[in-house]
C-alpha cells in the first residue's frame, strides 16, 4: 500500500530544502511502485510481519506499508497504522528540551540538581556536575537500564527520579559516552517542572500540535483509536509469533521509549528539523541555530556499529557515511523496531517501522538501496570479523568490567578472547550469563559470537576504549563498562 502526503503549505512554498541551500541531486525521481515492491519482497524474505516506510524527498512525505499488524488476526498494515517507536522517543524529548532552552526557561549548562532537588547519584560531586546538556548527549555517566514501575499516575516521572536516587554511574560525568535511558527520564521530569505540565501534555502542546502530528501519541488508550502494530518474537529466520503483551513498559518510560506514531508522522518531525525549525504551515517550532546545534558533534562514539553511531549530538545519533553526514535514531520495544535516517545535504529522511522478525536485516538492505539512490550514501557493510582476523595482544584487555547491574569478565583461552556478560544486583533475573567468544576485528574491536537475540542476530560489537581520565572500559550495547580489576 502506498500513499503520497502533500499538504497545501507544501504545494505553496516549493522546495523547502532548496530555500535553505540544500539541493537534491539533479534528475532525482522516486519510483514508488519499485520501492513498494522492494518493501514487499524484503519484508517477506526477512520474516517481518509488517513494515511501514516513509520517505521524505523534495519536501514531500511518501508513505508505504506492507504485511500484517498481527499474525494472529491478519489485520493488514496501512500507512496510517501506528507502531511503538522505542528509543526514537528520545528525539522528541530532546526537541522539547531545546525548545525550552531556546525560550530562556532552561539553562542547558546549569546543574540538573538546581532544577530537581530530588535528583542525585551515588557520588555527591557527580550529582553537582551533571547538566542537562550531558543528559542530552549521553555523557552524564548515568546508567541505561534502571527499571522501575512508578505507576500510571501523573506523578510517575517524579516518583521515578526519586527512586533512581543514588543509582551508581557507569562512568564519571563528562568522561565518556554511555547510552542512558535514565538520563532521558530525568529530562522528561525537567520538562514537567519547567512547563508545569506532565510530559505527555507538554509533548502534545509544544510539539505534536504545532507540527500537526495527528497520528502521534504516548499512551496505550490513545493508540486504541488507530490500527496498532503488535510486536512479534521468535527465532531468527522463521516467522515470529505475537509477543505475550502489546507493551511491557511503564508509563514513566515515555521520555525515553514510549511514543507511538505512524512512519509518516516521524518523517514530518524530521522535516521540521531539515526545514530549520519551521512547520509546513509556517509555525516556527525552533530557531535555525537551535536545530543546527542539536546535530553538532558533542562526543565521538567508540562503538560505531551497534546503532551505526559515529558520534552523538544533543539528542541525535550522528552518522558518517564515507564523508556524507547524517543524523537520526534507532528504537526498539517488545518485538517492534524503528529506524530514522536523515541526510541534510540531500534533504532526504527515511523512516522504517516494523513489528518483529529480521527487522535489522530488512533495514540494512532497504536503506542501502534507498539512500544510495536518493542521497548518494554508501552505507557500510554488515559488522563482522574479517576473513583472516588479526593477531591481537589480549593481555591489556583481560580483566573485570562493571556498570550498573552488569559484570563483564574478559579472559584469554588458548590465545583467544572470551567474555562472560552477567546480570547482577537488581538486574540478576534478566537473563542467564552470556558466554561470548571474541573474534578480533582490530586491536580494540571484537566480533562477539554466541550472543543470540539478546543483543543482535549476527555478531555483537565488543569495543575496548578509554575514558578521558585514562580508565579502561568496554562497550557492549553502547553501554560503557569501566575496568575495575
C-alpha positions as CSV (number, residue, x, y, z in Angstrom):
1,X,0.0,0.0,0.0
2,X,1.4,3.4,-0.8
3,X,0.3,7.0,-0.3
4,X,1.7,10.5,-1.1
5,X,1.2,13.1,1.5
6,X,1.4,16.7,0.3
7,X,0.0,19.5,2.4
8,X,-1.4,22.8,1.0
9,X,1.6,24.5,2.7
10,X,4.0,22.3,0.8
11,X,2.3,23.0,-2.5
12,X,2.6,26.7,-1.9
13,X,6.2,27.0,-0.8
14,X,8.1,25.0,-3.3
15,X,11.2,23.0,-2.4
16,X,11.9,24.0,1.3
17,X,15.3,22.3,1.1
18,X,16.3,24.5,-1.8
19,X,15.5,27.7,0.1
20,X,18.0,26.7,2.8
21,X,20.9,25.9,0.5
22,X,20.3,22.1,0.4
23,X,19.6,20.8,-3.1
24,X,18.5,17.4,-4.3
25,X,20.6,15.7,-7.0
26,X,19.6,16.7,-10.5
27,X,17.0,14.5,-12.1
28,X,16.2,12.6,-8.9
29,X,12.9,10.7,-9.2
30,X,11.1,8.5,-6.7
31,X,9.6,5.3,-8.2
32,X,7.1,4.4,-5.5
33,X,5.9,1.3,-7.3
34,X,9.5,0.0,-7.3
35,X,10.0,0.8,-3.6
36,X,6.7,-0.8,-2.7
37,X,7.8,-4.0,-4.5
38,X,11.2,-3.9,-2.7
39,X,9.5,-3.4,0.7
40,X,7.2,-6.3,0.0
41,X,10.0,-8.6,-1.1
42,X,12.4,-7.8,1.7
43,X,9.7,-7.9,4.3
44,X,8.8,-11.5,3.3
45,X,12.5,-12.5,2.9
46,X,13.3,-11.5,6.4
47,X,10.1,-12.7,8.1
48,X,9.0,-9.3,9.2
49,X,5.2,-9.4,9.8
50,X,4.6,-5.7,8.9
51,X,6.6,-2.7,7.8
52,X,5.7,0.9,7.3
53,X,8.0,3.1,5.3
54,X,8.0,6.9,5.0
55,X,10.3,8.7,2.6
56,X,10.8,12.5,2.7
57,X,12.2,13.8,-0.6
58,X,11.9,17.2,-2.3
59,X,9.7,18.4,0.6
60,X,7.1,15.6,0.2
61,X,6.4,12.7,2.5
62,X,5.6,9.5,0.7
63,X,4.2,6.6,2.7
64,X,4.1,2.8,2.0
65,X,3.1,-0.2,4.1
66,X,3.2,-4.0,3.8
67,X,2.2,-7.1,5.7
68,X,0.0,-7.6,8.7
69,X,-0.1,-5.9,12.1
70,X,-0.8,-9.1,14.0
71,X,-0.2,-12.6,12.6
72,X,-2.9,-13.9,14.8
73,X,-5.6,-11.7,13.5
74,X,-4.3,-11.0,10.0
75,X,-5.2,-7.2,10.2
76,X,-3.3,-5.6,7.3
77,X,-0.8,-2.8,7.8
78,X,-1.7,0.5,6.3
79,X,0.1,3.9,6.1
80,X,-2.0,5.2,9.0
81,X,-1.0,2.3,11.3
82,X,0.8,3.2,14.4
83,X,3.9,1.5,15.8
84,X,5.9,1.8,19.1
85,X,9.0,3.9,18.4
86,X,11.1,2.8,21.3
87,X,14.1,5.0,21.8
88,X,13.2,7.2,18.8
89,X,11.1,8.9,21.6
90,X,14.4,10.4,22.8
91,X,14.4,12.7,19.8
92,X,11.0,14.1,20.8
93,X,12.1,14.7,24.4
94,X,15.4,16.3,23.2
95,X,13.4,18.6,20.9
96,X,11.2,19.7,23.7
97,X,14.2,20.4,26.0
98,X,15.8,22.5,23.2
99,X,12.6,24.5,22.8
100,X,12.6,25.3,26.5
101,X,16.2,26.2,26.4
102,X,15.7,28.5,23.4
103,X,12.9,30.4,25.2
104,X,15.2,31.0,28.2
105,X,13.2,28.8,30.5
106,X,16.1,26.4,30.9
107,X,19.9,26.6,31.1
108,X,21.5,23.6,29.5
109,X,24.7,24.0,31.4
110,X,23.3,24.5,34.9
111,X,23.4,21.5,37.3
112,X,20.3,19.3,37.0
113,X,20.1,19.3,40.8
114,X,19.3,23.1,40.7
115,X,16.0,22.2,38.9
116,X,15.3,18.9,40.5
117,X,16.2,18.8,44.2
118,X,15.2,15.1,44.3
119,X,17.9,14.3,41.7
120,X,21.1,12.7,42.9
121,X,23.6,9.9,42.1
122,X,25.8,7.8,44.3
123,X,28.7,10.4,44.2
124,X,27.7,13.9,45.6
125,X,30.3,15.6,43.5
126,X,29.0,13.9,40.4
127,X,25.5,15.0,41.3
128,X,26.5,18.6,41.1
129,X,28.5,18.1,37.9
130,X,25.7,16.6,35.8
131,X,24.0,19.1,33.5
132,X,21.1,19.0,31.1
133,X,23.5,19.2,28.1
134,X,25.2,16.0,29.4
135,X,21.9,14.2,29.6
136,X,21.1,15.1,26.0
137,X,24.4,13.8,24.7
138,X,24.7,10.6,26.9
139,X,27.8,12.0,28.6
140,X,26.4,12.3,32.1
141,X,27.6,8.8,33.1
142,X,24.0,7.9,34.2
143,X,23.3,4.2,33.5
144,X,20.7,3.0,31.0
145,X,18.9,0.1,32.5
146,X,17.5,1.1,35.8
147,X,14.0,-0.3,35.7
148,X,11.2,0.9,38.0
149,X,7.5,0.9,37.5
150,X,6.3,4.1,39.2
151,X,2.7,3.6,38.4
152,X,0.2,5.1,35.9
153,X,-0.3,8.4,37.7
154,X,0.7,11.9,36.6
155,X,3.4,11.8,39.2
156,X,5.1,8.7,37.6
157,X,8.2,10.7,36.4
158,X,8.7,12.4,39.8
159,X,8.5,9.1,41.5
160,X,10.9,7.5,39.0
161,X,13.5,10.2,39.6
162,X,13.1,9.8,43.3
163,X,13.5,6.0,43.1
164,X,16.7,6.4,41.0
165,X,18.4,8.4,43.7
166,X,21.9,7.1,44.4
167,X,22.0,4.7,41.4
168,X,25.6,4.1,40.5
169,X,27.1,5.8,37.5
170,X,28.5,3.9,34.5
171,X,31.4,6.4,34.3
172,X,32.2,9.8,35.8
173,X,30.2,12.7,34.2
174,X,31.8,14.2,31.1
175,X,34.5,11.5,30.7
176,X,32.9,9.4,28.0
177,X,29.8,8.3,26.2
178,X,27.4,5.8,27.8
179,X,23.9,5.5,26.4
180,X,21.4,6.3,29.1
181,X,17.6,5.9,29.2
182,X,17.7,7.0,32.8
183,X,19.1,10.3,31.7
184,X,16.1,10.9,29.3
185,X,13.6,10.2,32.0
186,X,15.3,12.9,34.1
187,X,15.0,15.2,31.0
188,X,11.3,14.3,31.0
189,X,10.9,15.3,34.6
190,X,12.8,18.6,33.9
191,X,10.2,19.3,31.2
192,X,7.4,18.8,33.7
193,X,9.0,21.1,36.3
194,X,9.7,23.9,33.8
195,X,6.3,23.8,32.0
196,X,4.1,22.8,34.9
197,X,2.6,20.1,32.7
198,X,3.0,16.3,32.7
199,X,5.5,15.2,30.0
200,X,2.7,13.8,27.8
201,X,0.8,17.1,27.8
202,X,3.9,19.2,27.2
203,X,4.7,16.9,24.2
204,X,1.3,17.5,22.7
205,X,1.1,21.2,23.4
206,X,4.6,22.2,22.4
207,X,5.5,19.8,19.6
208,X,2.7,17.5,18.3
209,X,0.0,20.1,17.8
210,X,2.3,22.8,16.2
211,X,3.6,20.2,13.8
212,X,0.1,18.8,13.1
213,X,1.1,15.3,14.1
214,X,-2.4,13.8,14.5
215,X,-1.2,10.2,14.5
216,X,1.4,10.5,17.3
217,X,0.6,9.7,20.9
218,X,2.1,8.4,24.2
219,X,-0.5,6.2,25.9
220,X,-1.9,2.8,25.1
221,X,-5.5,4.0,25.4
222,X,-4.8,6.6,22.8
223,X,-3.3,4.1,20.4
224,X,-6.6,2.1,20.5
225,X,-8.1,4.7,18.3
226,X,-5.9,3.6,15.4
227,X,-4.7,0.4,13.7
228,X,-1.9,-0.5,16.1
229,X,1.0,-2.9,15.4
230,X,1.6,-5.9,17.6
231,X,5.2,-6.9,18.3
232,X,6.3,-10.4,17.4
233,X,9.1,-12.6,18.8
234,X,10.8,-15.8,17.6
235,X,13.8,-17.5,16.2
236,X,15.9,-15.8,13.6
237,X,15.0,-17.0,10.0
238,X,11.5,-18.1,11.0
239,X,8.1,-16.4,11.1
240,X,7.7,-14.9,14.6
241,X,4.7,-15.2,16.8
242,X,2.8,-12.4,18.6
243,X,4.5,-11.2,21.7
244,X,2.8,-12.1,25.1
245,X,1.9,-8.4,25.6
246,X,1.5,-5.4,23.4
247,X,3.7,-3.2,25.7
248,X,5.7,-4.0,28.8
249,X,7.0,-0.5,29.5
250,X,5.6,1.5,32.4
251,X,4.1,5.0,31.8
252,X,7.3,6.5,33.2
253,X,9.2,5.1,30.2
254,X,7.6,7.8,28.0
255,X,10.5,10.3,27.6
256,X,13.0,7.6,26.6
257,X,10.9,5.0,24.9
258,X,7.1,5.4,24.7
259,X,6.0,7.5,21.7
260,X,3.6,5.7,19.3
261,X,3.3,7.0,15.7
262,X,3.0,6.4,12.0
263,X,6.1,6.4,9.9
264,X,4.8,9.4,8.1
265,X,4.5,11.4,11.3
266,X,8.1,10.6,12.3
267,X,9.1,11.9,8.8
268,X,7.2,15.1,9.5
269,X,9.2,15.7,12.7
270,X,12.4,15.1,10.7
271,X,11.1,17.6,8.1
272,X,10.8,20.3,10.7
273,X,14.5,19.7,11.7
274,X,15.5,19.8,8.0
275,X,13.5,23.0,7.4
276,X,15.4,25.0,10.0
277,X,12.8,24.5,12.8
278,X,9.7,25.6,10.8
279,X,6.5,23.5,10.4
280,X,4.8,23.2,7.0
281,X,2.2,25.8,7.9
282,X,4.9,28.4,8.7
283,X,4.8,27.9,12.5
284,X,8.3,28.3,14.0
285,X,9.0,25.5,16.5
286,X,12.7,26.0,16.9
287,X,15.2,28.5,15.6
288,X,17.6,27.6,12.8
289,X,20.5,27.9,15.3
290,X,18.9,25.6,17.8
291,X,18.2,23.0,15.1
292,X,21.8,23.2,13.9
293,X,23.1,22.9,17.4
294,X,21.3,19.6,18.0
295,X,23.3,17.9,15.3
296,X,26.7,19.3,16.1
297,X,29.0,16.6,17.4
298,X,29.4,16.6,21.2
299,X,31.2,13.3,21.6
300,X,32.6,10.6,19.4
301,X,31.3,7.0,19.7
302,X,33.9,4.3,20.3
303,X,31.3,1.8,19.2
304,X,30.4,2.7,15.7
305,X,28.4,-0.4,14.9
306,X,25.7,-1.2,17.4
307,X,23.4,1.6,16.3
308,X,25.7,2.8,13.4
309,X,26.7,5.8,15.5
310,X,29.8,7.8,14.6
311,X,29.1,10.3,17.4
312,X,26.3,12.0,19.3
313,X,24.8,15.4,19.3
314,X,22.1,16.8,21.5
315,X,19.5,14.1,21.1
316,X,20.6,12.9,17.7
317,X,22.7,10.0,16.7
318,X,25.3,11.2,14.2
319,X,26.4,9.2,11.1
320,X,29.3,9.5,8.8
321,X,28.8,7.5,5.6
322,X,32.1,7.8,3.8
323,X,32.1,11.6,4.2
324,X,28.4,12.1,3.9
325,X,27.0,13.4,7.2
326,X,23.6,12.3,8.6
327,X,21.6,12.1,11.8
328,X,18.8,10.0,13.1
329,X,17.9,7.4,15.8
330,X,17.0,3.7,16.3
331,X,14.3,2.4,18.6
332,X,13.1,-0.9,19.9
333,X,10.3,-2.1,22.2
334,X,8.9,-5.6,22.7
335,X,9.1,-7.0,19.2
336,X,8.9,-3.6,17.4
337,X,11.9,-1.9,15.8
338,X,12.3,1.6,14.2
339,X,15.0,3.3,12.1
340,X,15.2,7.0,11.3
341,X,17.9,8.3,9.0
342,X,18.2,11.9,7.7
343,X,20.7,13.2,5.1
344,X,20.6,17.0,5.3
345,X,22.8,17.5,2.2
346,X,20.1,15.9,0.1
347,X,17.1,16.9,2.0
348,X,16.1,13.3,2.5
349,X,14.7,11.4,5.5
350,X,13.7,7.8,5.6
351,X,11.7,6.1,8.4
352,X,11.1,2.4,8.7
353,X,8.8,1.0,11.5
354,X,8.5,-2.8,11.9
355,X,6.9,-5.3,14.3
356,X,9.3,-8.3,14.5
357,X,11.4,-10.8,12.6
358,X,14.6,-9.8,10.9
359,X,13.9,-6.1,11.1
360,X,17.6,-5.1,11.2
361,X,18.3,-7.1,8.0
362,X,15.3,-5.5,6.3
363,X,16.5,-2.1,7.4
364,X,20.1,-2.7,6.2
365,X,19.1,-4.0,2.8
366,X,16.4,-1.4,2.1
367,X,18.3,1.7,3.3
368,X,21.4,0.7,1.5
369,X,19.4,0.9,-1.8
370,X,17.3,3.9,-0.9
371,X,20.0,6.1,0.5
372,X,22.3,5.3,-2.4
373,X,19.7,6.3,-5.0
374,X,18.3,9.4,-3.2
375,X,21.2,10.8,-1.3
376,X,24.4,9.3,-2.8
377,X,25.1,7.5,0.5
378,X,27.2,4.4,0.7
379,X,26.3,2.5,3.8
380,X,28.9,0.3,5.5
381,X,28.8,-3.5,5.1
382,X,27.3,-5.5,8.0
383,X,29.6,-5.8,11.0
384,X,31.6,-8.9,11.4
385,X,35.1,-10.3,11.6
386,X,37.5,-10.2,8.6
387,X,38.2,-13.4,6.7
388,X,41.6,-13.5,8.4
389,X,41.3,-11.9,11.9
390,X,44.4,-10.1,13.0
391,X,46.6,-11.4,15.8
392,X,45.9,-9.3,19.0
393,X,47.6,-9.0,22.3
394,X,44.8,-9.7,24.7
395,X,46.7,-9.2,27.9
396,X,45.9,-5.5,28.3
397,X,42.2,-6.2,27.9
398,X,41.8,-9.1,30.3
399,X,40.0,-8.2,33.5
400,X,36.7,-7.4,35.1
401,X,34.5,-4.5,33.9
402,X,31.4,-3.3,35.7
403,X,28.5,-1.0,35.2
404,X,25.2,-0.7,37.0
405,X,23.6,-4.2,37.0
406,X,26.2,-5.9,34.8
407,X,29.6,-7.5,35.3
408,X,31.7,-8.4,32.2
409,X,34.7,-10.7,32.7
410,X,37.2,-10.9,29.9
411,X,39.7,-13.8,29.8
412,X,42.1,-15.4,27.4
413,X,41.8,-19.1,26.5
414,X,44.4,-20.7,24.3
415,X,45.2,-17.4,22.7
416,X,41.5,-16.5,22.0
417,X,39.4,-13.9,23.8
418,X,36.3,-14.8,25.8
419,X,33.8,-12.7,27.8
420,X,31.1,-13.6,30.2
421,X,28.3,-11.0,30.4
422,X,26.5,-11.4,33.7
423,X,23.5,-9.5,35.1
424,X,23.8,-8.8,38.8
425,X,22.1,-6.9,41.6
426,X,18.7,-5.6,40.5
427,X,19.1,-7.0,37.0
428,X,20.1,-10.5,38.0
429,X,16.9,-12.1,36.8
430,X,17.0,-10.5,33.3
431,X,18.9,-13.4,31.7
432,X,21.3,-16.2,32.3
433,X,25.0,-15.2,31.9
434,X,26.1,-14.9,28.3
435,X,29.2,-16.6,27.1
436,X,30.8,-14.6,24.2
437,X,33.7,-15.6,22.0
438,X,35.7,-12.6,20.9
439,X,36.9,-12.7,17.3
440,X,39.3,-9.8,16.6
441,X,38.4,-7.1,14.1
442,X,41.2,-4.8,15.2
443,X,43.3,-4.4,18.3
444,X,40.3,-3.0,20.3
445,X,37.3,-4.1,18.4
446,X,35.9,-7.7,18.5
447,X,33.0,-9.5,17.0
448,X,31.1,-11.3,19.8
449,X,29.7,-14.7,18.9
450,X,27.1,-16.8,20.7
451,X,25.1,-13.8,21.9
452,X,21.9,-14.6,20.0
453,X,18.8,-12.5,20.1
454,X,19.7,-10.9,23.4
455,X,21.6,-8.2,21.5
456,X,21.7,-9.0,17.8
457,X,21.1,-11.8,15.3
458,X,24.7,-11.8,13.9
459,X,27.9,-10.6,15.5
460,X,27.8,-8.2,18.5
461,X,30.4,-5.4,18.6
462,X,32.6,-5.6,21.7
463,X,34.7,-2.4,21.8
464,X,37.5,-1.6,24.2
465,X,38.3,2.0,24.8
466,X,39.5,4.5,27.4
467,X,37.6,7.3,29.3
468,X,39.1,10.8,29.3
469,X,40.6,10.1,32.8
470,X,42.5,7.1,31.3
471,X,40.4,4.3,32.8
472,X,40.0,1.3,30.5
473,X,36.4,0.4,29.6
474,X,34.4,-1.9,27.3
475,X,31.3,-1.1,25.3
476,X,28.6,-3.7,24.8
477,X,25.3,-2.4,23.5
478,X,26.5,1.2,23.6
479,X,26.8,1.0,27.4
480,X,30.2,1.8,29.0
481,X,31.6,-0.7,31.5
482,X,34.8,0.7,33.2
483,X,37.5,-1.7,34.2
484,X,37.5,-2.4,37.9
485,X,40.0,-5.3,38.2
